[in-house]
Amino acid sequence: MENESSTNRKKRANLNKSENIIFIKEMNIKHRKKKNINSFSKPFFNPKKLIILLISLILILLLILILILILKGIKYFNNKEKISFNLQKHHNIIKLNPKIIRPLRNKLNETYEQLGFVNINEIESEIPGGRKWLKNLNKSKEVNLGLSLDSNYTLRAMLTIASAMDSQFIETKLRLHFAVVKFSVDNMLKIYSLREKIRDDVEFNFYNAKKLDIDLPNFHPKGTGSLGKIILPELLKEDVDRIILIDVGDVLILRDLSEMYNWNMEGKTFCGTTDMGINRYALVSKKPFDIYINLGHYLVDVKKAKYNKIYDKMVENKNAYTSINYIDQELLNDIADGQIGYLPLKFGINAPYEDDKVSDNPPFKTAYDYIVNVTQKEKYTFLPKNQDEMNAQAFNPVIIHQWNWKWQDGLGLTIYRRIAQYYIKLAGIWDEMYNLHPGYFKKQTP
């Protein structure tokens, strides 16, 4: 009996154990099913977690952007004297065929001697093998730019011309007009070679200005070659309505000239920027100058200048000014009284020293004092009204004048000397400039 009872107990125990195992398995199955049901009922992404993730990504991107800006700022301040430029590579630069150089030179010499005027582009297009020239320019996009040329400063002229050619927009059609006093055909071709180095769609016109030697002999301390600008409006063809006249060598064109060229002159014959520190008494009109502009860079209504016979009046009154360096500037501001208007300073301003404020630079300070005292201020709303506006206009120029102040004075580099060096290199005249100014240039190309 005892064996039987113990056997029964073992059977019941085993039965209870198996029942417990079955129960536990069933519970596990139910739990897994319930878990699966709950998992399918929940969304795949938790909205809160998704928002947190997006915010985190945005913050990371902002941190990366801030880091990049900081690194760029450090690089800028460490290399502020290193100026880089992008050449207008969209221009197709076509080299002059060496075989046509001799016939081109002969034709230029013949035409120039006969007519006193020559368009090299057109002459080349007439010679077999020469580049063809598109004569029908878009008048609304053209800019006429005029300079004096003399054999004594051919290289300096190439520096200024290179800056003008390189800084114009692709749609701007630049037409160059040169008043030539003492200049050879070889020098003309040298100037014309810039077309091969910078852009191929620039027009080159040369005008014989030897009349200056007769009308104004010994008039200017630097020679009659410096006076070509004042006679150029008289020599231009009828298709030129306006022209910007600039000095050569110490003038750099930094931006497109279209805005200046199309400026509303409000019926004036000449428009320019106020000269730095000029406040003299007019010797012809016998009164203080009301408006006085710098002739290093000014805009001319060609037809009005011809109609008002400005050049003839300058010749007539040439003895009024005899002993100053800016004799042509003094005389034109005097005899053209009432025909002159102002332009914003960005269209021609003397180069500031690097890192200077206008208030620290005596020429700028004097100019500011002159501007705030000028009459008709309400008419020229674009003139600076305070020192901050003067600073903003001075350091954002289209034309910079006397970029070589520090260079000449031996006071070190300026940012504009760096720009000038770039254009000297672009024009391919580095070694020749070294021969003229060995103290300011390294022998090797930079």
Steps between C-alpha positions, in 0.01 A plus 500: 500500500777729591674435170178560319433824681852626438464410134174694484660797668779499246248482216301791645817700551610435144152586381500827694847578368396439141186704554712786635731481200204502263351794689825695484534433125144613441565817698815566300311453174227739614761753610681485165175541307404797713843654449479452124154655491625803699804540278291511184260747652783756567631733220834414339653842601434679821407863408679641800816311421476610135474869600795465738702335224425780251587771752825324576591483131422870453714595798789290368476668157494844661808418703680380185401820314621720788828310505546550125431875531748529785767320300434721196523810718832388641627430148383844380670692780817298461511567125333839460777623270467202270245597237381249246320571176316283252577566138201520269557155355174513310671722241654329202850642478622469141869567433609736225632317196876578487489503120278808491703716741705665225204580268299611803777738608529643149125547464475664843778743423348591161145547633608694808715741299221562246197528731644580842283219634512123494288216635744209527221242523360604163843522338583147611169363372581639152834315480489137377550272799401766751232462766155620400346782696136531602418860412134506601529536877204519735490873579307445824783287637800698377744701710733751333822554693760763405867541593804703401793309350862597479805284431643600837234310693388215277551241776304701756221535247495123450455455876190723508359354176546143626303584816219654291478202263506237774246662734210544253198270491485254211203687348677837519646600164811703574617751239841654569591841355857631520619856439852453362765772506838329460431135436627246251307231313704238689372643827145486362548130425640449849185651652291294257671181620293523819211375289679166474573477872177610667193515274454500127189717464649841591521776237822703463484848342799736468469874422776739396520772769816672378293819475570538872864580425381799298214619722649435843880480475675471838161530667525203736803422721485135391482582129223519242458122515313550828243727333354253252182457702392861464511492117362148458128602500581723197654207312239229563274368224130582491397161638649585842250688718674464834845409622674438833842666502769371737867547581743219427740323731373620837135406427361148541152387391373252757138443394269525200460856365143471368339673799734797475467517121117507514477740795234773471706812425194726530602713202859559612795477262739348756442290811770381738594447861621777725873538517679420824559824684456746213338828600661773292402822335421496126731728301285541186153541648649687801295320766537202735435159346146383568544148358850364445563155352806282460599456134662167572161335441195683366200453271451720193198571283694512172243693296462771767879529533528554124205741490633711789850504343663406830836421345514829309422689822781318679744602226370858512554524877816289522706783651275535804672209674871461451677359806306204644508125434123471452480775242252327269277407793499855638422650160216262406329539838525874453376550143232229522340661804129412508550199272647269765325256732610255766514120492502265801848461646516131408545607136842645574672537831860533608633178647467471877787353694439139594313463832457879522174667582419811302526707818864385537594590144556877451402509129171325577436719802555813292273365227228429755525853640471631145198286416299593808551868414413469131199694376193331351542207742131421477547433127783250548336264746758229430786702652600371846326676787722372777832328562352147490350557153833642386677185624250272324538678167878527525553129551260378229632670184440441130805711411797548727737791442859546620523138613877544512524761776678270744697348219642836400559608859673175591258436787430135421237297318135590461219274393481696173865437423415129519220554250731699274756220512232257390416711194869556417537123494178460298622750241829311469720803578655400833863493384465829314348666806791363702741681268309827562460452876765252618453607861133399507494170313664165533683385191297182468131496422294470822 
